[in-house]
Amino acid sequence: MPWIPKPGQFSVAAAVLLGTALTIATFVLTHVQPKFELVGEMIIGLLAALSMGCTAGLISLARELSKSRDEVLEVSQHDPLTGLLNRGAVTKELQQLPALPGSHAVLMADIDGLKRINDLYGHVAGDQVLLAVAEGLAQRGAMVGRYGGDEFLSILKNVSRRDAEDYRDNVMSALRNARVLESVTGDPIVVHASLGIAMFPGEANKIEDLLSLSDEAMYAVKRQRPVGRDTNRRKYELNVERLAGILGVFAPLLSDADALGDKVDGLAHRLLTGTGSECIVVTLWPRHDAVPVVRSAFASTSKGLEPQLNSYFETLSYDEKPIWQQLRRSGRSLVISNLEADERLTDSDRELARAAGMRSALLVPLNGPDGIIGALYVGSRREDSFGPADVQFFNAVAEHLLAVTHTSFLLDEIREGAVRLAEEHEATVMQLAAAAEAHDPAVGPHQSRVRQIAELIARELGLSPADAHQLGLAAALHDVGKLYVAESLLASTAVLTTEEKRQFQKHTVLGARFLDGSGTELAAVVARSHHERWDGGGYPDGLRAEEIPEAARIVTVADALDAMTHDRSYQQHRSLSNAVEEISAQAGNQFSPQVVEALLSLYERGVLDDLLSLESGHMEKAA
């Protein structure tokens, strides 16, 4: 590529061109036209001055060109982010070691967890960590270069291994004291690197062997880092097997019908034992206006503090607690390295932390579609106990906890909706039953009493409470077909003619037809078959024994008991004992023996007395 002058170099170039032109003009004036001597002398003097200027311009141009070359060379040899030597430049310096006398050290440095930092906090935070490591390495005359994305190479000339180890220790101390903060949350980001040392020529006399040896030493440090202050940061390293074992507990809870509080309690204790934590608190807000669901789990030495901690979270206000305000605003996990010294905590926060013996904490939000719906709190008895690996691990836990929470909230809403629908359905059923009763005023509140008796018998036969309840609702509609029977026929006290009896018996078929397809299929079955007889002599289909649906067999007995024990237009009521005795006598003829047996069991235990209030003589009369 041809050289293109900078804007400031155009004046120098112009001076050179002008000087050349003036030199030519001087030659012409002094040799071609001597008669103009005076004019020529004047011009010559002027040209001499200009020539001196041109010479200075040429010198300036040379300097400018040299400066530009140095700038280009400088840029080409340095890493644009850290300002350190780039890989090519530091490798070139490395190649010169064999020509130098003495012993030299090469250190390969690798940043621990830079990818996690970039993923968790963003690349701006990752760049800050790179700069902190670069600054930590650039000491004691070391020649430092950025060797890769998260790798650095330091060259120490004329040093012993002891000198190199002192340099490494000083670098590690600088990194421990480095203060890198996440820009949004203000969280401190732990900066840590592994350094491996190789000596030239004592341990390797070839450059490629020197690099390989320092790289192996660096990875050996990573694998065998001694137990100490920094080890704890890696205890939650995102291990797939451990995480799968913990999260495996969450899966069954997604569809579990237990209360949310019971689920959360189990999760808190499972997290405590599964992660080796010292304190776990799960806080959930089902609704913004509701009292939060709080469950905490402590290591054994602090179990007595659970009620105190639960009380704190139950009364927690975002508006009063700066640290929780920040959690809500950022929607990102917060690391509190020192609970005693962190300025975002209130006095009550610190007091609670001291009582629990907690020195550091990790707060992980549970982010719902409309903001935070809860938080996961992890406490530790050591300062500076949580790093990027911990945040990554518990973020994964929080995502699954959020799934459990959402599913539980959804199931609660469905259950509440089902209850509302059931209540509305029940109200509709009873309104319909009331309409049938109003059409046949002689029977009084017969439908509701049959419902209660049928439900008791059903439960005695082993039906679940829910199934018995549904059967009771169906029983309340057993005579809905009477809406199609003339009131005069229903109120008649005379013996019915054959045609009148046929018209009356139609109420079973008409009731079933009315209820069929309306979402009350069981009621339709009962309406059609509650006048069938066990011996096959009933109507409308002449069914016998087990052919008769169980619900209809139960309602037949309940209907008969209530009819016998209450006044009708065609008969006086009987006592409960007399009615039960007559029904028992018809077991196997008119009634199912099994249903009659259940009725007798209820009677013997006095359950029917309380329901019908018959033995006390308090009879319900027809209106």
C-alpha positions in Angstrom: 0.0 0.0 0.0 1.5 3.5 -0.9 2.2 5.8 1.9 -0.6 8.3 2.5 0.5 11.4 4.5 -1.4 12.6 7.5 -3.1 16.0 7.4 -0.2 17.6 9.3 2.3 16.3 6.8 0.9 18.1 3.7 2.6 21.3 4.6 6.0 19.6 4.7 5.4 18.0 1.4 4.4 21.3 -0.1 7.6 22.9 1.2 9.7 20.3 -0.5 7.9 20.9 -3.9 8.2 24.6 -3.6 11.9 24.4 -2.7 12.6 22.3 -5.8 10.8 24.8 -8.0 12.8 27.8 -6.6 16.1 26.0 -7.1 15.3 25.6 -10.7 14.2 29.2 -11.0 17.5 30.4 -9.4 19.5 28.5 -11.9 17.6 30.1 -14.8 18.0 33.6 -13.4 21.8 33.4 -12.7 22.8 31.7 -16.0 20.2 32.7 -18.6 19.6 36.3 -17.9 22.6 37.9 -16.2 21.5 41.5 -17.1 19.0 41.4 -14.4 21.8 41.1 -11.8 20.1 43.2 -9.2 16.8 41.5 -9.5 18.6 38.2 -9.6 20.5 38.8 -6.4 17.4 39.7 -4.7 15.7 36.6 -5.9 18.7 34.5 -5.1 18.7 35.7 -1.6 15.0 34.9 -1.3 15.5 31.5 -2.8 18.4 30.7 -0.4 16.1 31.5 2.5 13.4 29.3 1.1 15.9 26.5 0.5 16.9 26.5 4.2 13.1 26.2 5.0 12.8 23.3 2.7 15.7 21.6 4.3 14.0 22.0 7.7 10.8 20.6 6.2 12.6 17.6 4.9 14.1 16.9 8.3 10.6 17.4 9.9 9.1 15.0 7.3 11.7 12.4 8.1 11.0 12.7 11.8 7.2 12.5 11.2 7.6 9.4 9.1 9.8 7.8 11.8 7.2 8.7 14.5 4.3 7.2 12.5 6.3 4.0 11.9 6.9 3.7 15.7 3.2 4.3 16.5 2.2 1.6 14.1 4.8 -0.7 15.5 3.6 0.1 19.0 0.0 -0.7 18.2 0.8 -3.9 16.4 2.7 -5.3 19.4 0.1 -4.6 22.2 -3.2 -5.9 23.3 -5.8 -3.2 22.8 -7.7 -3.9 26.0 -5.0 -4.4 28.6 -2.1 -2.5 26.9 0.1 -5.5 27.5 2.2 -7.2 24.8 0.1 -9.3 22.5 0.8 -13.0 21.8 3.1 -12.3 18.9 5.2 -9.7 20.8 5.5 -11.7 24.0 6.4 -14.8 22.0 9.2 -12.8 20.2 10.5 -11.8 23.6 10.4 -15.4 24.7 12.5 -16.5 21.7 15.3 -14.2 22.8 15.9 -16.0 26.2 18.4 -18.5 24.8 20.7 -15.7 23.8 20.7 -14.2 27.3 22.9 -15.3 30.2 21.5 -16.3 33.6 18.3 -18.0 34.8 14.9 -16.8 33.7 11.3 -17.6 34.7 8.2 -18.0 32.6 4.8 -18.0 34.3 1.6 -19.0 32.5 -1.5 -17.5 34.2 -5.1 -18.4 33.5 -8.2 -16.6 34.9 -10.5 -18.9 36.8 -14.1 -18.8 35.7 -13.9 -15.9 33.2 -16.6 -17.5 31.0 -19.0 -17.8 34.0 -18.3 -14.2 34.9 -19.1 -13.1 31.3 -22.3 -15.2 31.4 -23.5 -14.0 34.8 -22.4 -10.4 34.8 -21.8 -9.5 31.2 -18.6 -8.9 29.1 -18.0 -5.4 30.6 -17.5 -7.1 34.0 -15.3 -9.7 32.3 -13.1 -7.0 30.8 -12.8 -5.4 34.2 -11.5 -8.8 35.6 -9.0 -9.0 32.7 -7.7 -5.5 33.5 -7.4 -6.4 37.2 -5.3 -9.5 36.3 -3.2 -7.5 33.9 -2.5 -5.0 36.6 -1.6 -7.7 39.1 0.9 -9.3 36.8 2.6 -6.1 35.7 5.0 -5.8 38.7 8.6 -6.4 39.6 9.9 -5.6 36.1 8.0 -8.5 34.6 7.5 -8.5 30.8 3.8 -9.5 30.5 1.7 -10.4 27.5 -1.8 -11.5 26.9 -1.3 -15.0 25.4 -5.0 -15.9 24.8 -8.6 -14.9 25.8 -8.1 -15.6 29.5 -4.4 -16.5 29.5 -1.3 -14.3 30.2 2.4 -15.0 30.0 5.0 -13.3 32.3 8.7 -13.3 31.7 11.1 -12.6 34.5 14.7 -12.2 33.5 17.8 -13.0 35.6 15.8 -14.5 38.6 15.8 -17.6 40.7 12.9 -19.9 41.3 12.5 -18.4 44.7 12.2 -15.0 43.1 9.6 -16.3 40.7 7.6 -17.9 43.6 7.7 -14.5 45.4 6.4 -12.8 42.3 3.6 -15.4 42.0 2.6 -14.8 45.7 2.6 -11.1 45.2 0.4 -11.4 42.1 -2.1 -13.6 44.1 -2.2 -11.1 46.9 -2.9 -8.3 44.4 -5.8 -10.3 42.9 -7.3 -11.0 46.3 -7.3 -7.3 47.0 -8.6 -6.4 43.6 -11.9 -4.6 43.8 -14.1 -5.3 40.8 -17.8 -4.5 41.1 -20.7 -5.5 38.9 -22.0 -2.3 37.4 -25.8 -2.9 37.9 -25.9 -4.5 41.4 -22.6 -3.4 42.9 -21.8 -7.0 43.7 -18.1 -7.7 44.3 -16.7 -10.1 41.7 -14.0 -12.4 42.9 -10.8 -12.3 40.8 -8.8 -15.4 40.8 -6.1 -16.9 38.5 -3.9 -20.0 38.5 -0.2 -19.4 37.8 2.3 -22.1 36.7 6.1 -21.6 36.9 8.8 -23.0 34.6 12.5 -22.1 34.7 14.9 -21.6 31.8 17.3 -23.3 31.3 17.2 -25.2 34.5 13.9 -27.0 33.9 13.6 -26.7 30.1 16.2 -25.6 27.6 13.9 -25.2 24.6 11.2 -22.5 24.3 8.4 -24.9 23.3 9.3 -27.2 26.3 9.3 -24.1 28.5 5.8 -23.1 27.4 4.5 -26.7 27.8 6.0 -27.0 31.3 4.6 -23.7 32.5 1.2 -24.6 31.1 1.2 -28.0 32.8 2.3 -26.4 36.1 -0.6 -23.9 35.8 -3.2 -26.7 35.3 -1.7 -28.7 38.2 -2.4 -25.6 40.4 -6.0 -25.6 39.2 -6.4 -29.2 40.0 -4.7 -29.2 43.3 -5.4 -25.9 44.8 -4.8 -26.2 48.6 -7.7 -25.9 51.0 -8.1 -22.3 52.1 -10.0 -19.1 51.7 -10.6 -19.6 48.0 -11.6 -23.3 48.1 -15.0 -22.6 49.5 -16.0 -20.5 46.5 -15.9 -23.6 44.3 -17.8 -26.0 46.5 -21.0 -25.5 44.4 -19.2 -25.9 41.0 -21.9 -26.7 38.5 -21.7 -30.5 38.8 -24.3 -32.1 36.6 -24.7 -35.2 38.8 -25.1 -33.2 42.0 -27.5 -30.7 40.4 -29.5 -33.6 38.9 -29.8 -35.3 42.2 -31.1 -32.2 43.9 -33.4 -31.1 41.1 -34.7 -34.7 40.9 -36.7 -33.9 44.0 -38.4 -31.0 42.3 -40.0 -33.0 39.5 -42.7 -34.9 41.5 -43.6 -31.7 43.2 -44.7 -30.1 39.9 -48.0 -32.0 40.0 -48.2 -32.7 43.8 -51.4 -31.7 45.3 -49.9 -30.8 48.7 -50.1 -27.3 50.0 -47.4 -24.9 48.7 -46.0 -24.4 52.2 -45.4 -28.2 52.6 -43.7 -28.4 49.3 -41.4 -25.4 50.1 -40.6 -26.9 53.5 -39.4 -30.1 51.8 -37.4 -28.2 49.2 -35.6 -26.0 51.8 -34.4 -29.0 53.8 -33.5 -31.0 50.7 -31.3 -28.0 49.5 -29.7 -27.8 53.0 -28.6 -31.4 52.9 -27.9 -31.6 49.2 -25.7 -28.6 48.9 -24.0 -28.7 52.3 -25.2 -25.2 53.1 -25.6 -23.8 56.6 -28.7 -21.8 56.0 -31.4 -22.0 53.4 -34.5 -19.8 53.3 -37.2 -19.9 50.6 -39.7 -17.0 50.5 -42.7 -16.9 48.1 -45.3 -14.2 47.6 -48.4 -15.9 46.0 -49.9 -12.4 45.5 -48.6 -8.9 46.2 -51.3 -8.4 48.9 -50.8 -11.8 50.6 -48.7 -12.9 53.5 -45.6 -14.6 52.0 -45.0 -18.3 52.3 -41.7 -18.7 54.2 -39.8 -21.9 54.9 -36.3 -21.9 56.3 -33.8 -24.7 57.1 -30.7 -24.3 59.3 -27.8 -26.4 60.1 -28.3 -28.2 63.4 -26.6 -25.7 65.6 -29.0 -22.9 64.6 -32.4 -24.7 64.4 -33.8 -22.6 67.2 -33.6 -19.5 65.0 -36.0 -20.7 62.4 -39.1 -19.0 63.9 -37.1 -15.7 64.2 -35.9 -15.9 60.6 -39.3 -16.8 59.3 -40.8 -13.9 61.1 -38.3 -11.6 59.5 -39.1 -12.7 56.0 -42.9 -12.7 56.6 -42.7 -9.0 57.5 -40.2 -8.1 54.9 -40.9 -4.9 53.0 -39.1 -4.1 49.8 -39.5 -0.4 50.5 -37.7 -0.5 53.9 -34.8 -2.8 53.1 -32.1 -1.4 50.7 -30.7 -4.8 49.8 -34.1 -6.1 48.8 -34.9 -3.0 46.9 -31.7 -3.7 44.9 -32.7 -7.3 44.4 -36.1 -6.3 43.0 -34.6 -3.6 40.7 -31.9 -5.7 39.2 -33.7 -9.0 39.1 -30.2 -10.6 39.5 -28.5 -12.6 42.2 -26.7 -10.6 44.9 -23.6 -11.7 46.7 -23.0 -10.2 50.2 -19.4 -11.0 51.1 -19.5 -9.5 54.6 -22.9 -9.2 56.3 -21.5 -7.2 59.1 -19.8 -4.5 56.9 -22.1 -4.3 53.9 -23.7 -0.8 53.9 -26.8 -2.0 52.1 -27.9 -3.9 55.2 -29.9 -2.3 58.0 -29.1 -2.7 61.7 -31.9 -5.3 62.1 -30.4 -7.2 59.2 -27.0 -7.3 60.8 -28.5 -8.3 64.2 -30.3 -11.2 62.7 -27.1 -12.3 60.8 -25.1 -12.1 64.0 -27.7 -14.2 65.9 -27.6 -16.8 63.2 -23.8 -16.7 63.0 -23.9 -15.9 59.3 -21.0 -14.0 57.8 -21.9 -13.9 54.1 -25.0 -14.6 51.9 -26.3 -15.1 48.5 -29.7 -13.8 47.5 -31.3 -15.3 44.3 -34.5 -13.8 43.0 -37.4 -15.9 41.7 -38.5 -13.7 38.8 -42.1 -14.0 37.7 -43.6 -12.4 34.6 -44.6 -9.4 36.7 -41.6 -9.1 38.9 -40.1 -10.9 41.8 -42.4 -13.5 43.4 -39.9 -14.7 45.9 -36.3 -15.3 46.8 -33.8 -18.0 47.7 -31.5 -17.0 50.5 -28.3 -19.0 51.1 -26.2 -18.2 54.2 -22.7 -19.1 55.2 -20.7 -18.8 58.5 -17.6 -17.7 56.5 -16.9 -14.3 54.9 -16.6 -14.1 51.1 -18.0 -17.5 50.7 -19.9 -17.1 47.4 -18.4 -16.7 43.9 -19.6 -17.0 40.3 -19.8 -20.8 40.5 -22.2 -20.6 43.5 -24.3 -18.0 41.7 -24.6 -20.2 38.6 -25.5 -23.3 40.7 -28.2 -21.6 42.8 -29.6 -19.8 39.7 -30.2 -23.3 38.2 -31.9 -24.3 41.5 -34.0 -21.2 41.5 -35.3 -21.8 38.0 -36.6 -25.2 39.0 -38.0 -23.8 42.2 -39.8 -21.2 40.1 -41.3 -23.9 38.0 -42.7 -25.7 41.1 -44.0 -22.4 42.4 -45.7 -21.5 39.1 -47.3 -24.9 38.8 -48.5 -24.8 42.4 -50.0 -21.4 41.9 -51.7 -22.6 38.7 -53.1 -25.7 40.5 -54.4 -23.5 43.3 -56.1 -21.3 40.8 -57.6 -24.3 39.0 -58.8 -25.7 42.3 -60.3 -22.4 43.3 -62.0 -22.2 39.9 -63.2 -25.8 40.2 -64.6 -25.0 43.7 -66.4 -21.9 42.3 -67.8 -24.0 39.4 -68.9 -26.7 41.8 -70.6 -24.2 44.0 -72.3 -22.6 41.1 -73.3 -26.0 39.8 -74.6 -27.0 43.2 -76.6 -23.8 43.5 -78.1 -24.5 40.0 -79.0 -28.1 41.0 -80.7 -27.0 44.2 -82.6 -24.3 42.4 -83.8 -26.8 39.9 -84.8 -29.2 42.7 -86.6 -26.4 44.5 -88.6 -25.8 41.3 -89.6 -29.4 41.2 -90.6 -29.2 44.9 -92.6 -26.0 44.3 -94.5 -27.9 41.5 -95.4 -30.7 44.0 -95.9 -28.8 47.3 -97.3 -31.8 49.1 -93.8 -33.3 49.5 -92.1 -30.3 51.1 -88.3 -30.1 51.1 -88.2 -33.8 50.0 -85.4 -33.3 47.4 -82.8 -31.9 49.9 -83.6 -34.6 52.5 -83.2 -37.4 49.9 -79.9 -35.8 48.9 -78.5 -36.0 52.5 -79.7 -39.6 53.1 -78.3 -40.8 49.8 -74.9 -39.2 50.5 -74.8 -40.9 53.9 -75.6 -44.3 52.5 -73.0 -43.8 49.7 -70.2 -43.0 52.2 -71.3 -46.0 54.3 -70.9 -48.2 51.2 -67.3 -46.9 50.7 -67.6 -44.2 48.1 -65.2 -41.3 48.5 -66.5 -38.0 50.0 -66.2 -36.4 46.5 -68.2 -39.2 44.8 -70.8 -39.3 47.6 -71.2 -35.6 47.2 -71.8 -35.9 43.5 -74.3 -38.7 44.1 -76.1 -36.5 46.6 -76.5 -33.7 44.0 -77.8 -36.3 41.5 -80.3 -37.5 44.2 -81.6 -34.0 44.6 -82.8 -34.0 41.0 -84.4 -37.5 41.0 -87.9 -36.1 40.7 -87.2 -33.2 38.3 -89.4 -34.9 35.7 -92.4 -34.1 37.8 -92.2 -30.6 36.3 -93.9 -32.3 33.3 -96.7 -33.8 35.4 -99.9 -31.9 35.9 -100.2 -30.4 39.4 -103.8 -31.8 39.7 -102.4 -35.3 39.2 -99.6 -34.7 41.8 -102.1 -33.4 44.3 -104.8 -36.1 43.8 -105.7 -38.2 46.8 -107.7 -40.7 44.9 -106.5 -44.0 43.4 -104.9 -43.2 40.0 -106.4 -44.7 36.9 -104.3 -46.8 34.5 -103.8 -43.7 32.2 -103.1 -41.4 35.1 -100.5 -43.9 36.4 -98.9 -44.1 33.0 -98.7 -40.3 32.8 -97.2 -40.1 36.3 -94.6 -42.8 35.6 -93.4 -40.8 32.6 -91.7 -38.4 35.0 -88.7 -40.8 35.1 -88.1 -40.8 31.3 -88.9 -37.0 31.0 -86.6 -36.1 33.8 -83.7 -38.2 32.3 -84.3 -36.6 28.9 -84.3 -33.1 30.5 -81.0 -33.8 32.3 -79.2 -35.7 29.6 -76.4 -33.8 27.9 -76.4 -31.0 30.5 -73.3 -32.1 32.3 -75.4 -33.9 35.0 -75.3 -37.4 33.5 -75.3 -39.1 36.8 -78.5 -37.2 37.7 -80.0 -38.3 34.4 -79.3 -41.9 35.3 -80.9 -41.5 38.8 -83.9 -39.7 37.4 -84.6 -42.5 35.0 -83.9 -45.5 37.2 -84.8 -44.6 40.8 -88.2 -46.4 40.5 -86.7 -49.7 39.3 -87.1 -52.7 41.7 -84.5 -55.2 42.7 -86.9 -58.0 41.6 -87.4 -56.5 38.2 -91.0 -55.2 38.8 -90.2 -51.5 38.6 -90.4 -48.9 35.8 -89.6 -47.6 33.2 -87.2 -50.3 31.9 -87.9 -53.3 34.2 -84.3 -53.6 35.3 -83.4 -56.1 38.0 -80.7 -56.5 40.6 -77.2 -55.4 39.4 -78.6 -54.1 36.2 -79.9 -51.2 38.1 -77.2 -48.5 38.4 -75.7 -48.3 41.9 -76.6 -44.6 42.3 -80.2 -45.4 41.4 -80.3 -48.3 43.9 -79.1 -45.9 46.7 -81.5 -43.2 45.8 -84.4 -45.7 45.7 -83.9 -46.5 49.4 -83.3 -42.9 50.4 -86.5 -41.8 48.6 -88.5 -44.5 50.2 -87.2 -43.7 53.7 -88.1 -40.0 53.4 -91.5 -40.7 51.9 -92.4 -43.1 54.7 -91.3 -40.8 57.5 -93.1 -37.7 56.2 -96.8 -36.9 55.6 -98.0 -37.2 52.1 -101.5 -36.5 50.6 -102.1 -40.3 50.4 -100.5 -41.4 53.7 -99.5 -40.4 57.2 -95.9 -40.6 58.2 -94.4 -43.5 60.1 -91.7 -43.5 62.8 -88.2 -43.9 61.7 -87.9 -47.4 63.4 -91.0 -48.6 61.6 -89.9 -47.2 58.3 -86.4 -48.9 58.6 -88.1 -52.1 59.6 -90.3 -52.1 56.5 -87.5 -51.3 54.2 -85.4 -54.1 55.7 -88.3 -56.5 55.1 -88.2 -55.6 51.4 -84.5 -56.2 50.9 -84.1 -58.5 47.9 -87.5 -57.7 46.6 -87.9 -53.9 46.1 -84.5 -52.8 47.4 -80.9 -53.8 47.0 -79.8 -55.9 50.0 -76.4 -54.2 50.1 -77.9 -50.7 50.3 -80.4 -51.8 52.9 -77.6 -53.2 55.0 -75.8 -49.8 54.8 -79.0 -48.1 55.9 -79.4 -50.4 58.9 -75.8 -49.6 59.9 -76.5 -45.9 59.9 -79.7 -46.4 61.8 -78.1 -48.5 64.5 -75.4 -45.8 65.1 -78.1 -43.1 65.5 -76.9 -41.2 62.4 -80.4 -41.0 60.9 -81.9 -39.8 64.2 -79.8 -36.6 64.0 -80.6 -36.1 60.3 -84.4 -36.6 60.4 -85.2 -35.7 64.0 -87.8 -38.3 64.0 -87.4 -40.1 67.3 -87.9 -36.9 69.2 -91.3 -36.4 67.6 -90.2 -33.3 65.7 -91.9 -34.2 62.4 -91.7 -32.1 59.3 -95.3 -31.6 57.9 -96.2 -31.0 54.4 -96.9 -27.4 53.6 
